[in-house]
Amino acid sequence: MGIDHESSTPLYVQLAALLRAQIGDGTIVKRLPSVKTLSQEHGVSHITAERALTTLKDEGLITPVIGKGYYVAGT
């Protein structure tokens, strides 16, 4: 599963789904990649990466730690 830049599904929705799946299958167990890393690895803007992380935060899946990044909730 990757980001399809040709899809009608917004990129932030695709990235959030990808991260959600990685959290669910245990690929990501503690700290998520930085916004910069996500944007570079998936070819999206920083704003898109931030929006995907905000979506997961709003769902309660991840928790932001100021100055340190985003972590899987409950870890």
N, C-alpha and C positions, 0 to 999 in steps of 0.2 A: 504494500500500500504506500503510495507516494502522493505528491502534490501534482495535480493535473491542471496546468495553466490554461488549457483549452476548455475546461469544464465550465458549465454555467453556475456551479456551486462556488460561492465565494471562497477565496483562498484561505481566509482566517477560519472558516468553518471546516475546511479540509484539514488544515494544520491542527486545529483543536481535536478533530476526530482521530488523527494520527497519534497525537500525544495521549489522548484518552485510551486508545488501544494499547499503546506502549506501557502505560501505567497499569492497565488491566492485565496484561500478560506478563508483567514483572520485568520488562526490559528497562523501565525506569522505576527504581525503587525508592530513591531518596531525593536527590537534587536534579532539577530539570536543567537542560542546556540554557545558556544565556540567550537573551533576545538577539544579540549579535550573531551567535552561533546558529540559532534557528534560522535567522534570515539568510545567512550565507549558505547553510546546508540545503535549504529548500527553495532558494531563489525567490524569496519574498522580501517585502520591505520591512523595516523595523516596526512600523505601525501595524502591519499585518500580524507580525509575530506577537507584538504586545496585545493586540486584540484577541488573538487565540488564547494567550495566557490569561487574560482577563475573563474570557468565557469560562475557562476551567476553574478559575478562582471563584467566579459567581456560582458555579455548580457545586462548590465545596470540595473539589478534587485536589486542589493545590492551595498552598498558603504562601504569601509573599513574606520574605524576611528582609527588611530594609537594609540595603547595603550588601546583602549576601545572595539574593536571588529567590527563585521559587522552589518550593519543596512539596513533595507529595504529602497531602494532609494526613496527619496521624503518625508521621514518622519521626 
